[in-house]
């Protein structure tokens, strides 16, 4: 592991995104607010299935997403990104915490109360192969939301489905074909068309391009951006590919072992990461330019991610952090705003003049520690 506190060239780890017409940051009231969200899974054993442990998959996550904004949620596998997305969708019930959509607390909504909200909150699933029913035609798959919500269209469901297929770059003639007749990228477009059927306001995209070839990834990412501008969509994009996240996101939130460790505007986070874990992630991103590679210092983290069955006390990253000191093992660092719009949970943040004393002082004036 490198002992460098800030990898040279970390801000250049990913090429700057091309101009896409996206605004730097949306303003106004949040469309989605997540407050202290937790999901703990019981572990049982024995004949009586007694609980012997708890998996803390998500353990106190808070963030907000404004209308028209894209929030990228990144981190290593197993950090709780997908679990967070599924709780937002109410596909998983949270253990505690609060989920607000358009100012309404939907945390305790049952299936009946969530049914009308399904029109406004939709999900793009990770695997375009398993998320489509192979026994159904494309027309039946994309048209299912209309039937489930009893939505009547002006020119019929078939015409509405064909319009959706055209919107995502497919042909209306694909209406009667089956999923196995399409490539991976085309299947993901079918899934996106189904997601857009009821004109949602919020889309949770769970690794939307991870199962696709690189060239197809770019097509789907550009499609998502075009659709956002055209339909005024709001995204929560869950991903581990930092290049994709930088291209599509307005803000980025970094998760580690069930907790948020940093959240900031996209450019600020990539150019001036404050948490050591974020620095390590950015230093691992491949750079095609040999000249830029020579000037970078790769941070190699020691060991594997600890088990959520028995997470480390206090700062969960201290077992792999080169900056860890005794306080990191004793006191959990709060997620506090160390610069405008840039929040970090670290006793010894990087790329900032803020000291440990300042972090504690900021936490003391924050009613929720964030």
C-alpha positions as CSV (number, residue, x, y, z in Angstrom):
1,X,0.0,0.0,0.0
2,X,1.3,3.4,-0.9
3,X,1.8,5.8,2.0
4,X,1.0,8.8,-0.2
5,X,-1.8,10.8,1.4
6,X,-3.1,12.1,-2.0
7,X,-2.4,10.2,-5.2
8,X,-0.8,12.3,-7.8
9,X,-3.2,12.8,-10.7
10,X,-6.2,11.5,-8.8
11,X,-8.2,14.3,-10.4
12,X,-7.1,13.0,-13.8
13,X,-8.0,9.4,-13.0
14,X,-11.0,9.6,-15.3
15,X,-11.2,11.7,-18.4
16,X,-13.3,14.8,-18.1
17,X,-16.8,14.2,-19.5
18,X,-17.8,15.7,-22.7
19,X,-20.3,18.6,-22.8
20,X,-23.8,17.1,-22.6
21,X,-26.0,20.1,-21.8
22,X,-26.4,18.9,-18.2
23,X,-26.6,21.7,-15.7
24,X,-23.9,21.7,-13.0
25,X,-26.4,21.2,-10.2
26,X,-30.1,21.4,-10.0
27,X,-31.8,23.7,-7.4
28,X,-35.1,23.7,-5.7
29,X,-36.9,21.2,-3.4
30,X,-35.6,17.6,-3.3
31,X,-37.7,15.1,-5.1
32,X,-36.2,12.2,-3.0
33,X,-34.9,12.4,0.6
34,X,-33.4,9.5,2.4
35,X,-32.8,10.0,6.1
36,X,-30.8,7.6,8.4
37,X,-31.8,4.6,6.3
38,X,-30.9,1.2,7.6
39,X,-31.3,-2.4,6.5
40,X,-30.3,-5.2,8.9
41,X,-30.7,-8.9,7.9
42,X,-31.0,-11.4,10.7
43,X,-28.8,-14.5,10.6
44,X,-30.4,-17.6,12.1
45,X,-29.1,-21.0,13.0
46,X,-30.1,-24.2,14.7
47,X,-33.4,-26.2,14.6
48,X,-35.3,-23.3,16.1
49,X,-33.8,-20.8,13.7
50,X,-32.7,-18.5,16.5
51,X,-31.0,-15.2,15.5
52,X,-27.3,-15.4,16.1
53,X,-26.0,-12.4,14.3
54,X,-27.1,-9.4,12.1
55,X,-25.8,-8.3,8.7
56,X,-25.8,-4.5,8.6
57,X,-26.1,-4.1,4.9
58,X,-27.1,-0.4,5.1
59,X,-26.4,1.3,8.3
60,X,-27.5,5.0,8.5
61,X,-27.5,6.5,5.0
62,X,-28.8,10.0,4.3
63,X,-28.9,11.9,1.1
64,X,-31.3,13.9,-1.2
65,X,-31.9,14.1,-4.9
66,X,-33.3,17.2,-6.5
67,X,-35.7,17.2,-9.5
68,X,-33.8,16.7,-12.8
69,X,-30.6,15.7,-11.0
70,X,-28.5,12.6,-11.3
71,X,-26.9,11.2,-8.1
72,X,-24.2,8.6,-8.7
73,X,-23.9,6.0,-5.9
74,X,-20.6,4.2,-6.0
75,X,-18.5,1.8,-3.9
76,X,-17.1,-1.7,-3.9
77,X,-19.2,-4.8,-4.3
78,X,-21.1,-5.6,-1.1
79,X,-21.1,-2.0,0.2
80,X,-24.9,-1.7,0.2
81,X,-25.6,0.2,-3.0
82,X,-28.1,-2.1,-4.5
83,X,-29.8,-2.7,-1.1
84,X,-30.2,1.1,-0.8
85,X,-31.7,1.3,-4.3
86,X,-34.2,-1.5,-3.6
87,X,-35.3,0.1,-0.4
88,X,-36.0,3.4,-2.3
89,X,-38.1,1.3,-4.7
90,X,-39.8,-0.4,-1.8
91,X,-38.7,-3.8,-3.1
92,X,-37.1,-4.2,0.3
93,X,-38.6,-2.9,3.6
94,X,-36.2,-0.8,5.6
95,X,-35.3,-1.7,9.2
96,X,-35.4,2.0,10.2
97,X,-35.1,5.4,8.7
98,X,-37.2,7.5,6.4
99,X,-37.8,7.7,2.7
100,X,-39.6,10.8,1.4
101,X,-40.8,11.3,-2.2
102,X,-42.2,14.7,-3.2
103,X,-42.4,15.5,0.5
104,X,-44.5,12.4,1.4
105,X,-43.1,9.8,3.8
106,X,-43.4,6.5,1.9
107,X,-41.4,4.5,4.4
108,X,-44.3,2.5,5.8
109,X,-46.4,2.4,2.6
110,X,-47.8,-1.1,1.9
111,X,-48.2,-2.6,-1.5
112,X,-51.7,-1.0,-1.9
113,X,-50.5,2.5,-1.2
114,X,-47.4,2.0,-3.3
115,X,-49.3,0.9,-6.4
116,X,-50.1,4.3,-7.7
117,X,-46.6,5.5,-6.9
118,X,-45.2,2.9,-9.2
119,X,-46.0,5.2,-12.0
120,X,-43.6,7.8,-10.6
121,X,-40.8,5.6,-9.3
122,X,-39.3,3.0,-11.7
123,X,-36.1,0.9,-11.8
124,X,-33.7,-0.2,-14.5
125,X,-32.2,-3.6,-13.5
126,X,-28.6,-4.6,-13.9
127,X,-28.9,-7.7,-16.0
128,X,-30.7,-7.2,-19.4
129,X,-30.9,-11.0,-19.8
130,X,-32.6,-12.0,-16.6
131,X,-34.9,-8.9,-16.2
132,X,-36.9,-9.8,-19.4
133,X,-39.3,-12.7,-19.5
134,X,-38.1,-14.9,-22.3
135,X,-41.6,-16.3,-22.9
136,X,-43.0,-12.9,-23.6
137,X,-42.8,-10.8,-26.7
138,X,-41.3,-7.3,-26.6
139,X,-44.8,-5.9,-27.0
140,X,-46.1,-7.7,-24.0
141,X,-43.0,-6.8,-21.9
142,X,-43.1,-3.1,-22.6
143,X,-46.9,-2.9,-22.5
144,X,-47.2,-4.7,-19.2
145,X,-47.1,-1.4,-17.1
146,X,-50.1,-0.1,-19.0
147,X,-52.2,-3.2,-18.2
148,X,-51.0,-3.4,-14.6
149,X,-51.9,0.2,-13.9
150,X,-55.1,0.2,-16.1
151,X,-53.8,3.0,-18.2
152,X,-55.7,3.8,-21.4
153,X,-53.8,5.4,-24.2
154,X,-55.2,7.5,-27.0
155,X,-54.2,5.3,-29.9
156,X,-54.0,2.0,-28.0
157,X,-51.3,0.2,-26.1
158,X,-49.6,-1.2,-29.2
159,X,-49.0,2.2,-30.7
160,X,-47.7,3.5,-27.3
161,X,-45.3,0.6,-27.1
162,X,-44.1,1.1,-30.6
163,X,-43.5,4.8,-29.8
164,X,-41.5,3.8,-26.8
165,X,-39.4,1.4,-28.9
166,X,-38.6,4.3,-31.3
167,X,-37.8,6.6,-28.4
168,X,-35.0,4.2,-27.2
169,X,-33.6,3.7,-30.6
170,X,-35.4,0.4,-31.6
171,X,-37.7,-0.3,-34.5
172,X,-41.5,-0.6,-34.1
173,X,-41.2,-3.8,-36.0
174,X,-39.5,-5.4,-33.0
175,X,-42.9,-5.4,-31.3
176,X,-43.6,-9.1,-32.0
177,X,-40.0,-10.4,-31.4
178,X,-38.7,-12.2,-28.3
179,X,-35.8,-11.1,-26.0
180,X,-33.5,-13.9,-27.2
181,X,-33.5,-12.3,-30.7
182,X,-31.7,-9.2,-29.4
183,X,-28.2,-8.3,-28.3
184,X,-27.4,-7.2,-24.8
185,X,-27.5,-3.5,-25.6
186,X,-30.8,-3.9,-27.4
187,X,-32.2,-5.9,-24.4
188,X,-31.2,-3.1,-22.1
189,X,-33.0,-0.6,-24.3
190,X,-36.1,-2.8,-24.1
191,X,-35.8,-2.6,-20.3
192,X,-35.5,1.2,-20.5
193,X,-38.5,1.4,-22.7
194,X,-40.5,-0.6,-20.1
195,X,-39.3,1.7,-17.4
196,X,-40.4,4.8,-19.3
197,X,-43.8,3.5,-20.2
198,X,-45.7,5.4,-17.4
199,X,-43.6,8.5,-17.6
200,X,-41.9,8.2,-14.2
201,X,-40.4,11.1,-12.3
202,X,-37.6,9.1,-10.6
203,X,-35.6,6.2,-12.0
204,X,-33.2,4.1,-9.9
205,X,-30.7,2.6,-12.4
206,X,-28.9,-0.4,-10.8
207,X,-25.6,-0.9,-12.7
208,X,-27.4,-0.2,-16.0
209,X,-24.4,-0.8,-18.2
210,X,-22.2,-3.2,-16.3
211,X,-23.3,-6.3,-18.3
212,X,-22.6,-4.6,-21.7
213,X,-19.6,-4.2,-23.9
214,X,-17.7,-0.9,-23.6
215,X,-18.9,0.4,-27.0
216,X,-22.5,-0.4,-26.1
217,X,-22.1,1.1,-22.6
218,X,-21.5,4.5,-24.2
219,X,-24.6,4.2,-26.4
220,X,-26.8,3.4,-23.4
221,X,-25.3,6.1,-21.2
222,X,-25.8,8.7,-23.9
223,X,-29.4,7.4,-24.3
224,X,-30.1,7.9,-20.6
225,X,-28.7,11.4,-20.8
226,X,-30.8,12.3,-23.8
227,X,-33.9,10.9,-22.2
228,X,-33.3,12.9,-19.1
229,X,-33.1,16.1,-21.0
230,X,-36.1,15.3,-23.1
231,X,-38.4,13.9,-20.3
232,X,-37.1,15.8,-17.3
233,X,-36.1,12.6,-15.5
234,X,-34.3,12.3,-12.1
235,X,-31.8,9.5,-11.7
236,X,-30.2,7.6,-8.9
237,X,-27.4,5.7,-10.7
238,X,-25.8,2.8,-8.8
239,X,-22.5,1.8,-10.3
240,X,-18.9,0.8,-9.6
241,X,-17.5,2.1,-12.9
242,X,-16.2,5.6,-12.0
243,X,-15.9,6.6,-15.6
244,X,-19.6,6.1,-16.2
245,X,-20.5,7.8,-13.0
246,X,-18.4,10.9,-13.8
247,X,-20.0,11.1,-17.3
248,X,-23.6,10.9,-16.2
249,X,-23.8,12.3,-12.6
250,X,-24.3,15.8,-11.2
251,X,-23.3,14.6,-7.7
252,X,-21.6,11.5,-6.4
253,X,-22.0,9.6,-3.1
254,X,-19.4,7.1,-2.1
255,X,-20.4,4.1,0.1
256,X,-18.2,1.8,2.2
257,X,-19.5,-1.1,4.2
258,X,-23.1,0.2,4.5
259,X,-22.2,3.9,5.2
260,X,-21.7,7.0,3.1
261,X,-18.2,8.3,3.5
262,X,-18.3,11.2,1.0
263,X,-20.8,13.1,-1.1
264,X,-20.1,16.1,-3.3
265,X,-20.6,17.7,-6.7
266,X,-19.1,15.5,-9.5
267,X,-16.3,17.7,-10.5
268,X,-15.3,18.7,-7.0
269,X,-15.2,15.0,-5.8
270,X,-13.1,13.8,-8.8
271,X,-10.7,16.7,-8.7
272,X,-10.4,17.1,-4.9
273,X,-11.4,13.9,-3.1
274,X,-11.3,14.2,0.7
275,X,-11.8,10.7,2.0
276,X,-8.9,8.3,1.8
277,X,-11.2,5.6,0.4
278,X,-12.4,7.9,-2.4
279,X,-8.7,8.6,-3.2
280,X,-8.0,4.9,-3.4
281,X,-10.9,4.3,-5.7
282,X,-9.9,7.1,-8.1
283,X,-6.2,5.9,-8.1
284,X,-7.4,2.5,-9.3
285,X,-9.2,3.8,-12.4
286,X,-7.2,2.9,-15.6
287,X,-5.8,5.8,-17.6
288,X,-5.2,5.2,-21.3
289,X,-2.6,8.0,-21.7
290,X,0.9,6.6,-20.8
291,X,2.1,10.1,-19.9
292,X,-0.6,10.5,-17.3
293,X,0.0,7.0,-15.9
294,X,3.6,7.8,-15.2
295,X,2.7,10.7,-12.9
296,X,0.1,8.8,-10.8
297,X,0.7,7.1,-7.5
298,X,-1.5,4.0,-7.2
299,X,-2.9,3.4,-3.7
300,X,-3.2,-0.3,-3.0
301,X,-5.5,-1.1,-0.1
302,X,-4.4,-4.0,2.1
303,X,-6.9,-6.8,2.9
304,X,-10.5,-7.4,1.9
305,X,-13.6,-5.5,2.8
306,X,-14.6,-6.5,6.3
307,X,-17.7,-8.6,6.8
308,X,-20.9,-6.6,7.5
309,X,-21.6,-9.4,10.0
310,X,-18.8,-7.9,12.2
311,X,-17.9,-4.4,10.9
312,X,-14.9,-2.6,12.5
313,X,-15.8,-0.3,15.4
314,X,-15.9,3.5,14.9
315,X,-14.6,4.3,11.4
316,X,-15.2,1.2,9.3
317,X,-12.4,2.0,6.9
318,X,-9.7,2.2,9.6
319,X,-8.5,-1.4,9.1
320,X,-7.4,-0.6,5.5
321,X,-6.6,3.1,5.9
322,X,-3.0,4.3,5.8
323,X,-3.9,7.5,7.8
324,X,-5.7,5.7,10.6
325,X,-4.9,6.7,14.2
326,X,-6.2,5.7,17.6
327,X,-9.2,8.1,17.4
328,X,-10.3,6.3,14.1
329,X,-10.7,3.1,16.2
330,X,-12.6,4.7,19.0
331,X,-14.8,7.5,17.5
332,X,-17.0,7.2,14.4
333,X,-16.4,10.2,12.2
334,X,-19.6,12.1,11.3
335,X,-20.5,13.0,7.8
336,X,-20.0,16.8,7.9
337,X,-19.8,19.5,5.3
338,X,-16.1,20.5,5.1
339,X,-16.5,22.8,2.1
340,X,-19.7,24.1,0.3
341,X,-21.6,21.0,-0.9
342,X,-18.8,18.6,-0.1
343,X,-19.5,16.3,2.9
344,X,-16.9,13.8,4.2
345,X,-16.8,11.3,7.1
346,X,-13.1,11.3,8.1
347,X,-11.1,12.4,11.1
348,X,-8.1,13.2,8.8
349,X,-9.6,14.3,5.4
350,X,-7.3,14.9,2.5
351,X,-7.1,17.9,0.0
352,X,-8.3,20.2,2.7
353,X,-7.0,22.4,5.5
354,X,-9.7,21.2,7.9
355,X,-8.2,19.6,11.0
356,X,-9.6,16.9,13.3
357,X,-10.6,19.6,15.7
358,X,-12.6,21.4,13.0
359,X,-14.4,18.1,12.0
360,X,-15.5,17.6,15.7
361,X,-16.6,21.3,15.9
362,X,-18.7,21.0,12.7
363,X,-20.3,17.8,14.0
364,X,-21.2,19.5,17.3
365,X,-23.3,22.2,15.5
366,X,-25.0,19.7,13.2
367,X,-28.2,18.3,14.8
368,X,-28.0,15.0,12.9
369,X,-24.2,14.7,12.6
370,X,-24.3,15.4,8.8
